[in-house]
Amino acid sequence: MILIAGGTGRLGSVLAASLTGRGLPVRVLTRVPARADNLAALGIDVATGDVRDRASLAAAASGADTVVSAIHGFTGPRGTSPVTIDYQGNVNLIDAARAADAQFVLMSVVGAAADSPMELFRMKHAAEQHLRAGDGDWTIVRATAFLELWIDVLAKTAARSGRPVVCGRGDNPINFVSVIDVAGLVEQAVTDPATRGRILEIGGPDNFSFNQLAAAIQQAAGRPAAPRHVPPMVLRLMARSAGYLRPELGRQARAALVMDRADFSFEATGIRQAYPSVSCTPLSMCLAR
Ligand SMILES: NC(=O)c1ccc[n+]([C@@H]2O[C@H](COP(=O)([O-])OP(=O)(O)OC[C@H]3O[C@@H](n4cnc5c(N)ncnc54)[C@H](OP(=O)(O)O)[C@@H]3O)[C@@H](O)[C@H]2O)c1
């Protein structure tokens, strides 16, 4: 049995459906079972639980030979954060997998490091350390930014005003990867024992800026208008003041400032050569979907 925490999410739901399509038994963990109705219709087992609640994880992991973590706490209500979900929640899940004698596949981020300017990346690194320090088989998959997520974010703001909203200057090169490609590599990690004890990093075929992504979205939708920008000064104010009242907004503003400046480019040739069966989806195909 393969338990997928985060199985209702963008990545996890693609992975769950694909593994089920191969005839493998899959269970997804969710806080809200109704979110898994479409997966239950495919014959996927649904376990109710929360990665902050260790007892619920013991029940969900019972009988599992593989546990996949595709969770994150970057967004969500108060109490949901990179510290509580990406670090502490993953520690709880890793411990539950060890108690069930199951191998573990951890979804992390390219750039995970103890000194990253992004809290999320520091917490992913801390979870990686907990996984690597203990007993049991493991694989870590690190990905760059999900293309489908950012197409959705920009397309939603464009649908409201005709112009996508870009945070900051928007000209920093960033690597974006399709969730379909990442799910393919996680599937490889789940099913291929040769990936045990390895960190696999995946990115998309190209690096491009938010301005270029926004322009491609506008062109695909037949809209001529250029994006609107939230100036860095406004993001800095949001990071400070809004962060007190709504930690999630402050976190998003801080992350936007980092994404506007730091190096988020990635060279994906190596992983693509190592795993040629994993799809390599270009931006044009994601936009067409
Ligand atoms: N998005 C990106 O650009 C990106 C880039 C690199 C790596 N990643 C990583 O890829 C993975 C999947 O990301 P995604 O964008 O597909 O996620 P997503 O669509 O936002 O879904 C998040 C998932 O986390 C689960 N979750 C959150 N809090 C939970 C809790 N307290 N207990 C149990 N489950 C909880 C949610 O389950 P329920 O709501 O059903 O409970 C949901 O299935 C994450 O590990 C993420 O860090 C993402």
The ligand as an SDF file (V2000), in Angstrom:
LIG
                    3D

 48 52  0  0  0  0  0  0  0  0999 V2000
    3.8420   24.4270   -5.7620 N   0  0  0  0  0  0  0  0  0  0  0  0
    5.1380   24.5230   -6.1170 C   0  0  0  0  0  0  0  0  0  0  0  0
    5.5680   25.4170   -6.8870 O   0  0  0  0  0  0  0  0  0  0  0  0
    6.1190   23.4970   -5.5890 C   0  0  0  0  0  0  0  0  0  0  0  0
    7.4600   23.5370   -6.0230 C   0  0  0  0  0  0  0  0  0  0  0  0
    8.3640   22.5700   -5.5380 C   0  0  0  0  0  0  0  0  0  0  0  0
    7.9180   21.6210   -4.6230 C   0  0  0  0  0  0  0  0  0  0  0  0
    6.6120   21.6370   -4.2120 N   0  0  0  0  0  0  0  0  0  0  0  0
    6.1760   20.6120   -3.2470 C   0  0  0  0  0  0  0  0  0  0  0  0
    5.3400   19.6890   -3.9170 O   0  0  0  0  0  0  0  0  0  0  0  0
    4.3710   19.1600   -3.0070 C   0  0  0  0  0  0  0  0  0  0  0  0
    2.9800   19.3090   -3.5860 C   0  0  0  0  0  0  0  0  0  0  0  0
    2.7060   20.6850   -3.7800 O   0  0  0  0  0  0  0  0  0  0  0  0
    1.2940   21.1190   -4.4360 P   0  0  0  0  0  0  0  0  0  0  0  0
    1.4850   22.5080   -4.9550 O   0  0  0  0  0  0  0  0  0  0  0  0
    0.8020   20.0460   -5.3460 O   0  0  0  0  0  0  0  0  0  0  0  0
    0.3710   21.1840   -3.1240 O   0  0  0  0  0  0  0  0  0  0  0  0
   -1.1610   21.6340   -3.0120 P   0  0  0  0  0  0  0  0  0  0  0  0
   -1.8840   21.4300   -4.2900 O   0  0  0  0  0  0  0  0  0  0  0  0
   -1.1980   23.0200   -2.4280 O   0  0  0  0  0  0  0  0  0  0  0  0
   -1.7230   20.6160   -1.9240 O   0  0  0  0  0  0  0  0  0  0  0  0
   -1.2660   20.6520   -0.6000 C   0  0  0  0  0  0  0  0  0  0  0  0
   -1.5940   19.3310    0.0390 C   0  0  0  0  0  0  0  0  0  0  0  0
   -1.1090   19.3550    1.4010 O   0  0  0  0  0  0  0  0  0  0  0  0
   -2.0650   18.7360    2.2030 C   0  0  0  0  0  0  0  0  0  0  0  0
   -1.9670   19.2640    3.5710 N   0  0  0  0  0  0  0  0  0  0  0  0
   -1.7410   20.5530    3.9370 C   0  0  0  0  0  0  0  0  0  0  0  0
   -1.7730   20.6530    5.2760 N   0  0  0  0  0  0  0  0  0  0  0  0
   -1.9940   19.4070    5.7610 C   0  0  0  0  0  0  0  0  0  0  0  0
   -2.1410   18.8650    7.0660 C   0  0  0  0  0  0  0  0  0  0  0  0
   -2.0570   19.6360    8.1670 N   0  0  0  0  0  0  0  0  0  0  0  0
   -2.3600   17.5310    7.1970 N   0  0  0  0  0  0  0  0  0  0  0  0
   -2.4660   16.7370    6.0940 C   0  0  0  0  0  0  0  0  0  0  0  0
   -2.3530   17.1950    4.8250 N   0  0  0  0  0  0  0  0  0  0  0  0
   -2.1250   18.5220    4.6650 C   0  0  0  0  0  0  0  0  0  0  0  0
   -3.4060   19.0790    1.5800 C   0  0  0  0  0  0  0  0  0  0  0  0
   -4.3570   18.0620    1.9330 O   0  0  0  0  0  0  0  0  0  0  0  0
   -5.8920   18.3480    2.3850 P   0  0  0  0  0  0  0  0  0  0  0  0
   -6.1870   19.8060    2.0940 O   0  0  0  0  0  0  0  0  0  0  0  0
   -6.7090   17.4160    1.5670 O   0  0  0  0  0  0  0  0  0  0  0  0
   -5.9100   18.0210    3.8280 O   0  0  0  0  0  0  0  0  0  0  0  0
   -3.0910   19.0240    0.0930 C   0  0  0  0  0  0  0  0  0  0  0  0
   -3.3000   17.7460   -0.4350 O   0  0  0  0  0  0  0  0  0  0  0  0
    4.5990   19.9020   -1.6840 C   0  0  0  0  0  0  0  0  0  0  0  0
    5.4310   19.1310   -0.8640 O   0  0  0  0  0  0  0  0  0  0  0  0
    5.3230   21.1620   -2.1200 C   0  0  0  0  0  0  0  0  0  0  0  0
    6.1200   21.7330   -1.1000 O   0  0  0  0  0  0  0  0  0  0  0  0
    5.7120   22.5250   -4.6920 C   0  0  0  0  0  0  0  0  0  0  0  0
  1  2  1  0
  2  3  2  0
  2  4  1  0
  4  5  1  0
  4 48  2  0
  5  6  2  0
  6  7  1  0
  7  8  2  0
  8  9  1  0
  8 48  1  0
  9 10  1  0
  9 46  1  0
 10 11  1  0
 11 12  1  0
 11 44  1  0
 12 13  1  0
 13 14  1  0
 14 15  2  0
 14 16  1  0
 14 17  1  0
 17 18  1  0
 18 19  2  0
 18 20  1  0
 18 21  1  0
 21 22  1  0
 22 23  1  0
 23 24  1  0
 23 42  1  0
 24 25  1  0
 25 26  1  0
 25 36  1  0
 26 27  1  0
 26 35  1  0
 27 28  2  0
 28 29  1  0
 29 30  1  0
 29 35  2  0
 30 31  1  0
 30 32  2  0
 32 33  1  0
 33 34  2  0
 34 35  1  0
 36 37  1  0
 36 42  1  0
 37 38  1  0
 38 39  2  0
 38 40  1  0
 38 41  1  0
 42 43  1  0
 44 45  1  0
 44 46  1  0
 46 47  1  0
M  CHG  2   8   1  16  -1
M  END
$$$$
